[in-house]
Amino acid sequence: MHVRFIVPNRSSKRKSELLKDIAMIVDMTTFAHTFLRNERKKLMSKHLIREGVSVFVRNISSVLTLTEVFQTPLMYLLK
């Protein structure tokens, strides 16, 4: 998958900071996606539905916490 970003014409220092922010957000999104996929595989291999649901809820809250941490750079990029 290729992701292309059009960076506004700004100072090169600000541009590199912006690209670092974008890279960090992409890394964390990839991490969260991989984490959830691996957890889902574990849950599928077990047939413990009740335990599975509680683990899934904990994992979702972890991902939401990560999203909150990166909300500020995202909001800046969306301005």
N, CA, C and O atoms as a Tinker XYZ file with bonds, in Angstrom:
   316  protein
     1  N      0.837000   -1.191000    0.000000    73     2
     2  CA     0.000000    0.000000    0.000000    64     1     3
     3  C      0.879000    1.251000    0.000000    63     2     4     5
     4  O      1.813000    1.364000    0.794000    81     3
     5  N      0.577000    2.164000   -0.877000    73     3     6
     6  CA     1.342000    3.408000   -0.937000    64     5     7
     7  C      0.465000    4.544000   -0.437000    63     6     8     9
     8  O     -0.692000    4.673000   -0.836000    81     7
     9  N      1.029000    5.368000    0.442000    73     7    10
    10  CA     0.305000    6.521000    0.952000    64     9    11
    11  C      1.054000    7.756000    0.492000    63    10    12    13
    12  O      2.260000    7.886000    0.704000    81    11
    13  N      0.323000    8.661000   -0.141000    73    11    14
    14  CA     0.962000    9.879000   -0.632000    64    13    15
    15  C      0.435000   11.073000    0.132000    63    14    16    17
    16  O     -0.778000   11.235000    0.265000    81    15
    17  N      1.315000   11.905000    0.632000    73    15    18
    18  CA     0.902000   13.089000    1.360000    64    17    19
    19  C      1.329000   14.319000    0.580000    63    18    20    21
    20  O      2.447000   14.397000    0.071000    81    19
    21  N      0.421000   15.273000    0.496000    73    19    22
    22  CA     0.784000   16.559000   -0.105000    64    21    23
    23  C      1.034000   17.502000    1.064000    63    22    24    25
    24  O      0.115000   17.849000    1.807000    81    23
    25  N      2.273000   17.907000    1.215000    73    23    26
    26  CA     2.640000   18.765000    2.341000    64    25    27
    27  C      2.600000   20.208000    1.878000    63    26    28    29
    28  O      3.186000   20.555000    0.852000    81    27
    29  N      1.900000   21.061000    2.644000    73    27    30
    30  CA     1.836000   22.477000    2.255000    64    29    31
    31  C      3.231000   23.096000    2.155000    63    30    32    33
    32  O      4.177000   22.634000    2.793000    81    31
    33  N      3.336000   24.124000    1.359000    73    31    34
    34  CA     4.615000   24.788000    1.156000    64    33    35
    35  C      4.970000   25.580000    2.413000    63    34    36    37
    36  O      4.468000   26.684000    2.622000    81    35
    37  N      5.829000   25.013000    3.238000    73    35    38
    38  CA     6.234000   25.659000    4.491000    64    37    39
    39  C      7.736000   25.542000    4.624000    63    38    40    41
    40  O      8.410000   24.993000    3.753000    81    39
    41  N      8.253000   26.062000    5.723000    73    39    42
    42  CA     9.694000   25.951000    5.957000    64    41    43
    43  C     10.087000   24.481000    6.038000    63    42    44    45
    44  O      9.290000   23.643000    6.460000    81    43
    45  N     11.302000   24.172000    5.638000    73    43    46
    46  CA    11.736000   22.770000    5.604000    64    45    47
    47  C     11.754000   22.161000    7.005000    63    46    48    49
    48  O     11.520000   20.961000    7.151000    81    47
    49  N     12.027000   22.962000    8.041000    73    47    50
    50  CA    12.033000   22.439000    9.412000    64    49    51
    51  C     10.614000   22.011000    9.794000    63    50    52    53
    52  O     10.407000   20.917000   10.320000    81    51
    53  N      9.647000   22.877000    9.528000    73    51    54
    54  CA     8.250000   22.577000    9.855000    64    53    55
    55  C      7.760000   21.386000    9.030000    63    54    56    57
    56  O      7.009000   20.542000    9.520000    81    55
    57  N      8.198000   21.333000    7.773000    73    55    58
    58  CA     7.790000   20.234000    6.888000    64    57    59
    59  C      8.307000   18.898000    7.427000    63    58    60    61
    60  O      7.589000   17.898000    7.410000    81    59
    61  N      9.566000   18.886000    7.911000    73    59    62
    62  CA    10.114000   17.631000    8.431000    64    61    63
    63  C      9.402000   17.234000    9.724000    63    62    64    65
    64  O      9.192000   16.046000    9.967000    81    63
    65  N      9.026000   18.214000   10.560000    73    63    66
    66  CA     8.263000   17.916000   11.778000    64    65    67
    67  C      6.910000   17.308000   11.414000    63    66    68    69
    68  O      6.456000   16.348000   12.036000    81    67
    69  N      6.279000   17.885000   10.398000    73    67    70
    70  CA     4.969000   17.413000    9.946000    64    69    71
    71  C      5.071000   15.972000    9.429000    63    70    72    73
    72  O      4.223000   15.133000    9.732000    81    71
    73  N      6.112000   15.703000    8.652000    73    71    74
    74  CA     6.309000   14.350000    8.121000    64    73    75
    75  C      6.590000   13.352000    9.243000    63    74    76    77
    76  O      6.146000   12.205000    9.180000    81    75
    77  N      7.333000   13.787000   10.278000    73    75    78
    78  CA     7.582000   12.907000   11.435000    64    77    79
    79  C      6.278000   12.589000   12.147000    63    78    80    81
    80  O      6.035000   11.444000   12.528000    81    79
    81  N      5.423000   13.623000   12.330000    73    79    82
    82  CA     4.112000   13.421000   12.969000    64    81    83
    83  C      3.286000   12.417000   12.174000    63    82    84    85
    84  O      2.672000   11.515000   12.745000    81    83
    85  N      3.276000   12.580000   10.852000    73    83    86
    86  CA     2.495000   11.680000    9.990000    64    85    87
    87  C      3.035000   10.263000   10.103000    63    86    88    89
    88  O      2.262000    9.312000   10.222000    81    87
    89  N      4.349000   10.114000   10.068000    73    87    90
    90  CA     4.966000    8.788000   10.164000    64    89    91
    91  C      4.623000    8.125000   11.491000    63    90    92    93
    92  O      4.359000    6.924000   11.544000    81    91
    93  N      4.628000    8.919000   12.567000    73    91    94
    94  CA     4.319000    8.377000   13.884000    64    93    95
    95  C      2.863000    7.902000   13.934000    63    94    96    97
    96  O      2.580000    6.838000   14.486000    81    95
    97  N      1.944000    8.676000   13.365000    73    95    98
    98  CA     0.528000    8.295000   13.342000    64    97    99
    99  C      0.339000    7.020000   12.524000    63    98   100   101
   100  O     -0.400000    6.124000   12.931000    81    99
   101  N      1.001000    6.937000   11.379000    73    99   102
   102  CA     0.908000    5.744000   10.526000    64   101   103
   103  C      1.454000    4.528000   11.277000    63   102   104   105
   104  O      0.853000    3.454000   11.238000    81   103
   105  N      2.601000    4.695000   11.966000    73   103   106
   106  CA     3.188000    3.594000   12.751000    64   105   107
   107  C      2.227000    3.107000   13.828000    63   106   108   109
   108  O      2.041000    1.901000   13.996000    81   107
   109  N      1.614000    4.040000   14.559000    73   107   110
   110  CA     0.725000    3.655000   15.652000    64   109   111
   111  C     -0.540000    2.985000   15.109000    63   110   112   113
   112  O     -1.060000    2.055000   15.725000    81   111
   113  N     -1.033000    3.451000   13.965000    73   111   114
   114  CA    -2.217000    2.839000   13.360000    64   113   115
   115  C     -1.901000    1.413000   12.934000    63   114   116   117
   116  O     -2.697000    0.499000   13.150000    81   115
   117  N     -0.728000    1.233000   12.326000    73   115   118
   118  CA    -0.293000   -0.109000   11.906000    64   117   119
   119  C     -0.149000   -1.019000   13.114000    63   118   120   121
   120  O     -0.564000   -2.178000   13.083000    81   119
   121  N      0.450000   -0.479000   14.192000    73   119   122
   122  CA     0.626000   -1.246000   15.424000    64   121   123
   123  C     -0.733000   -1.686000   15.973000    63   122   124   125
   124  O     -0.920000   -2.850000   16.324000    81   123
   125  N     -1.675000   -0.747000   16.043000    73   123   126
   126  CA    -2.999000   -1.054000   16.596000    64   125   127
   127  C     -3.705000   -2.111000   15.747000    63   126   128   129
   128  O     -4.346000   -3.019000   16.275000    81   127
   129  N     -3.580000   -1.982000   14.430000    73   127   130
   130  CA    -4.221000   -2.926000   13.509000    64   129   131
   131  C     -3.639000   -4.329000   13.704000    63   130   132   133
   132  O     -4.385000   -5.303000   13.803000    81   131
   133  N     -2.316000   -4.430000   13.760000    73   131   134
   134  CA    -1.642000   -5.721000   13.940000    64   133   135
   135  C     -2.008000   -6.334000   15.288000    63   134   136   137
   136  O     -2.285000   -7.529000   15.392000    81   135
   137  N     -2.003000   -5.484000   16.322000    73   135   138
   138  CA    -2.330000   -5.926000   17.672000    64   137   139
   139  C     -3.728000   -6.538000   17.715000    63   138   140   141
   140  O     -3.920000   -7.627000   18.256000    81   139
   141  N     -4.704000   -5.832000   17.140000    73   139   142
   142  CA    -6.090000   -6.328000   17.149000    64   141   143
   143  C     -6.218000   -7.602000   16.315000    63   142   144   145
   144  O     -6.932000   -8.527000   16.702000    81   143
   145  N     -5.534000   -7.654000   15.181000    73   143   146
   146  CA    -5.609000   -8.845000   14.322000    64   145   147
   147  C     -5.050000  -10.067000   15.062000    63   146   148   149
   148  O     -5.642000  -11.146000   15.019000    81   147
   149  N     -3.911000   -9.893000   15.738000    73   147   150
   150  CA    -3.308000  -10.997000   16.492000    64   149   151
   151  C     -4.206000  -11.442000   17.635000    63   150   152   153
   152  O     -4.351000  -12.637000   17.895000    81   151
   153  N     -4.813000  -10.465000   18.323000    73   151   154
   154  CA    -5.704000  -10.807000   19.432000    64   153   155
   155  C     -6.920000  -11.572000   18.912000    63   154   156   157
   156  O     -7.397000  -12.506000   19.556000    81   155
   157  N     -7.414000  -11.171000   17.748000    73   155   158
   158  CA    -8.593000  -11.838000   17.183000    64   157   159
   159  C     -8.257000  -13.290000   16.846000    63   158   160   161
   160  O     -9.069000  -14.191000   17.057000    81   159
   161  N     -7.032000  -13.505000   16.310000    73   159   162
   162  CA    -6.602000  -14.881000   16.010000    64   161   163
   163  C     -6.570000  -15.720000   17.285000    63   162   164   165
   164  O     -7.009000  -16.870000   17.293000    81   163
   165  N     -6.039000  -15.125000   18.376000    73   163   166
   166  CA    -5.984000  -15.850000   19.653000    64   165   167
   167  C     -7.391000  -16.207000   20.114000    63   166   168   169
   168  O     -7.649000  -17.320000   20.572000    81   167
   169  N     -8.303000  -15.232000   19.982000    73   167   170
   170  CA    -9.676000  -15.463000   20.442000    64   169   171
   171  C    -10.358000  -16.534000   19.601000    63   170   172   173
   172  O    -11.144000  -17.329000   20.117000    81   171
   173  N    -10.052000  -16.554000   18.297000    73   171   174
   174  CA   -10.676000  -17.549000   17.424000    64   173   175
   175  C    -10.176000  -18.949000   17.785000    63   174   176   177
   176  O    -10.911000  -19.929000   17.664000    81   175
   177  N     -8.912000  -19.033000   18.232000    73   175   178
   178  CA    -8.370000  -20.347000   18.562000    64   177   179
   179  C     -8.945000  -20.867000   19.884000    63   178   180   181
   180  O     -9.005000  -22.076000   20.111000    81   179
   181  N     -9.364000  -19.943000   20.747000    73   179   182
   182  CA   -10.027000  -20.345000   21.999000    64   181   183
   183  C    -11.524000  -20.294000   21.742000    63   182   184   185
   184  O    -11.990000  -19.545000   20.883000    81   183
   185  N    -12.268000  -21.086000   22.482000    73   183   186
   186  CA   -13.723000  -21.003000   22.326000    64   185   187
   187  C    -14.344000  -20.470000   23.605000    63   186   188   189
   188  O    -15.408000  -20.919000   24.031000    81   187
   189  N    -13.661000  -19.503000   24.210000    73   187   190
   190  CA   -14.132000  -18.913000   25.460000    64   189   191
   191  C    -14.753000  -17.557000   25.142000    63   190   192   193
   192  O    -14.079000  -16.528000   25.195000    81   191
   193  N    -16.018000  -17.566000   24.819000    73   191   194
   194  CA   -16.666000  -16.341000   24.344000    64   193   195
   195  C    -16.663000  -15.247000   25.415000    63   194   196   197
   196  O    -16.321000  -14.100000   25.128000    81   195
   197  N    -17.037000  -15.592000   26.632000    73   195   198
   198  CA   -17.133000  -14.564000   27.692000    64   197   199
   199  C    -15.777000  -13.920000   27.940000    63   198   200   201
   200  O    -15.677000  -12.695000   28.001000    81   199
   201  N    -14.727000  -14.736000   28.084000    73   199   202
   202  CA   -13.382000  -14.200000   28.303000    64   201   203
   203  C    -12.949000  -13.397000   27.077000    63   202   204   205
   204  O    -12.336000  -12.336000   27.195000    81   203
   205  N    -13.281000  -13.921000   25.912000    73   203   206
   206  CA   -12.933000  -13.246000   24.660000    64   205   207
   207  C    -13.512000  -11.848000   24.589000    63   206   208   209
   208  O    -12.829000  -10.911000   24.176000    81   207
   209  N    -14.763000  -11.702000   24.987000    73   207   210
   210  CA   -15.416000  -10.386000   24.920000    64   209   211
   211  C    -14.728000   -9.407000   25.862000    63   210   212   213
   212  O    -14.500000   -8.256000   25.491000    81   211
   213  N    -14.388000   -9.850000   27.087000    73   211   214
   214  CA   -13.748000   -8.921000   28.027000    64   213   215
   215  C    -12.351000   -8.531000   27.548000    63   214   216   217
   216  O    -11.950000   -7.377000   27.696000    81   215
   217  N    -11.604000   -9.479000   26.975000    73   215   218
   218  CA   -10.270000   -9.171000   26.429000    64   217   219
   219  C    -10.408000   -8.187000   25.273000    63   218   220   221
   220  O     -9.632000   -7.238000   25.162000    81   219
   221  N    -11.395000   -8.416000   24.417000    73   219   222
   222  CA   -11.617000   -7.548000   23.258000    64   221   223
   223  C    -11.924000   -6.114000   23.718000    63   222   224   225
   224  O    -11.401000   -5.150000   23.159000    81   223
   225  N    -12.774000   -5.987000   24.738000    73   223   226
   226  CA   -13.126000   -4.658000   25.252000    64   225   227
   227  C    -11.885000   -3.960000   25.818000    63   226   228   229
   228  O    -11.692000   -2.766000   25.593000    81   227
   229  N    -11.047000   -4.698000   26.550000    73   227   230
   230  CA    -9.802000   -4.108000   27.077000    64   229   231
   231  C     -8.900000   -3.640000   25.934000    63   230   232   233
   232  O     -8.301000   -2.568000   26.007000    81   231
   233  N     -8.809000   -4.455000   24.877000    73   231   234
   234  CA    -7.950000   -4.093000   23.741000    64   233   235
   235  C     -8.477000   -2.862000   23.020000    63   234   236   237
   236  O     -7.706000   -1.985000   22.630000    81   235
   237  N     -9.790000   -2.799000   22.844000    73   235   238
   238  CA   -10.384000   -1.623000   22.186000    64   237   239
   239  C    -10.078000   -0.381000   23.012000    63   238   240   241
   240  O     -9.731000    0.659000   22.451000    81   239
   241  N    -10.200000   -0.469000   24.341000    73   239   242
   242  CA    -9.916000    0.712000   25.159000    64   241   243
   243  C     -8.441000    1.100000   25.053000    63   242   244   245
   244  O     -8.115000    2.286000   25.113000    81   243
   245  N     -7.536000    0.115000   24.895000    73   243   246
   246  CA    -6.110000    0.437000   24.694000    64   245   247
   247  C     -5.915000    1.211000   23.401000    63   246   248   249
   248  O     -5.177000    2.195000   23.357000    81   247
   249  N     -6.589000    0.753000   22.344000    73   247   250
   250  CA    -6.458000    1.423000   21.040000    64   249   251
   251  C     -7.044000    2.826000   21.117000    63   250   252   253
   252  O     -6.481000    3.763000   20.550000    81   251
   253  N     -8.174000    2.984000   21.814000    73   251   254
   254  CA    -8.778000    4.313000   21.954000    64   253   255
   255  C     -7.841000    5.244000   22.721000    63   254   256   257
   256  O     -7.749000    6.430000   22.405000    81   255
   257  N     -7.157000    4.720000   23.712000    73   255   258
   258  CA    -6.187000    5.535000   24.461000    64   257   259
   259  C     -5.061000    5.985000   23.536000    63   258   260   261
   260  O     -4.646000    7.144000   23.570000    81   259
   261  N     -4.566000    5.052000   22.700000    73   259   262
   262  CA    -3.515000    5.415000   21.736000    64   261   263
   263  C     -4.017000    6.501000   20.792000    63   262   264   265
   264  O     -3.286000    7.433000   20.456000    81   263
   265  N     -5.287000    6.369000   20.364000    73   263   266
   266  CA    -5.863000    7.352000   19.449000    64   265   267
   267  C     -5.920000    8.722000   20.111000    63   266   268   269
   268  O     -5.623000    9.731000   19.471000    81   267
   269  N     -6.297000    8.770000   21.382000    73   267   270
   270  CA    -6.348000   10.044000   22.107000    64   269   271
   271  C     -4.970000   10.690000   22.186000    63   270   272   273
   272  O     -4.838000   11.908000   22.059000    81   271
   273  N     -3.942000    9.863000   22.396000    73   271   274
   274  CA    -2.578000   10.379000   22.494000    64   273   275
   275  C     -2.187000   11.079000   21.195000    63   274   276   277
   276  O     -1.493000   12.096000   21.210000    81   275
   277  N     -2.644000   10.519000   20.061000    73   275   278
   278  CA    -2.238000   11.070000   18.763000    64   277   279
   279  C     -3.290000   11.982000   18.155000    63   278   280   281
   280  O     -3.195000   12.355000   16.986000    81   279
   281  N     -4.296000   12.341000   18.949000    73   279   282
   282  CA    -5.370000   13.194000   18.438000    64   281   283
   283  C     -4.858000   14.597000   18.125000    63   282   284   285
   284  O     -5.263000   15.196000   17.129000    81   283
   285  N     -3.972000   15.125000   18.966000    73   283   286
   286  CA    -3.480000   16.496000   18.771000    64   285   287
   287  C     -2.742000   16.652000   17.437000    63   286   288   289
   288  O     -3.062000   17.566000   16.677000    81   287
   289  N     -1.751000   15.777000   17.121000    73   287   290
   290  CA    -1.117000   15.911000   15.802000    64   289   291
   291  C     -2.119000   15.737000   14.668000    63   290   292   293
   292  O     -2.022000   16.416000   13.645000    81   291
   293  N     -3.091000   14.823000   14.842000    73   291   294
   294  CA    -4.090000   14.608000   13.793000    64   293   295
   295  C     -4.940000   15.855000   13.595000    63   294   296   297
   296  O     -5.192000   16.269000   12.463000    81   295
   297  N     -5.380000   16.451000   14.695000    73   295   298
   298  CA    -6.234000   17.645000   14.594000    64   297   299
   299  C     -5.459000   18.774000   13.916000    63   298   300   301
   300  O     -6.022000   19.541000   13.135000    81   299
   301  N     -4.155000   18.871000   14.223000    73   299   302
   302  CA    -3.331000   19.903000   13.593000    64   301   303
   303  C     -3.269000   19.679000   12.087000    63   302   304   305
   304  O     -3.359000   20.624000   11.304000    81   303
   305  N     -3.115000   18.418000   11.693000    73   303   306
   306  CA    -3.002000   18.104000   10.267000    64   305   307
   307  C     -4.317000   18.354000    9.533000    63   306   308   309
   308  O     -4.318000   18.675000    8.344000    81   307
   309  N     -5.441000   18.205000   10.248000    73   307   310
   310  CA    -6.743000   18.356000    9.601000    64   309   311
   311  C     -7.194000   19.809000    9.510000    63   310   312   313
   312  O     -8.160000   20.112000    8.809000    81   311
   313  N     -6.500000   20.721000   10.217000    73   311   314
   314  CA    -6.873000   22.142000   10.172000    64   313   315
   315  C     -6.737000   22.693000    8.778000    63   314   316
   316  O     -7.008000   23.872000    8.551000    81   315
